Amino acid sequence: MDEQILRATKEIVVKFIELGRLSPATVHESIRDIHATIRETVKGSMDTDTKDQE
C-alpha cells in the first residue's frame, strides 16, 4: 500500500510540474504535503471500509 501511495504522489507531483502549478524548486516542500494528503485519504478510506464490513 505504501508503495502505491508513493507512486501516486510521484505522478501527481510530475503532473503539477508539467502543468506549471508546481515549481521544481519547491518540490521538496510540496511532496510531503501531497504524500500526507494521499496517505490520510487512503488510510481513512480503508478504515471506513473496515467499519462498513462489520
CORVEN-V42797 format. One record per backbone hydrogen bond with DSSP energy under -1.0 kcal/mol. NH is the residue of the N-H (numbers start at 0). CO is the residue of the C=O. Records with the same first field share a line. If there is no record, write none. Layout:
NH = CO, CO
//
This chain:
4 = 0
5 = 1
6 = 2
7 = 3
8 = 4
9 = 5
10 = 6
11 = 7
12 = 8
13 = 9
14 = 10
15 = 11
16 = 12
17 = 13
18 = 14
20 = 15
21 = 15
25 = 22
29 = 25
30 = 26
33 = 29
34 = 30
35 = 31
36 = 32
37 = 33
38 = 34
39 = 35
40 = 36
41 = 37
42 = 38
43 = 39
44 = 40
45 = 41
46 = 42
47 = 43
48 = 44
49 = 45
50 = 46
51 = 47
52 = 48
//
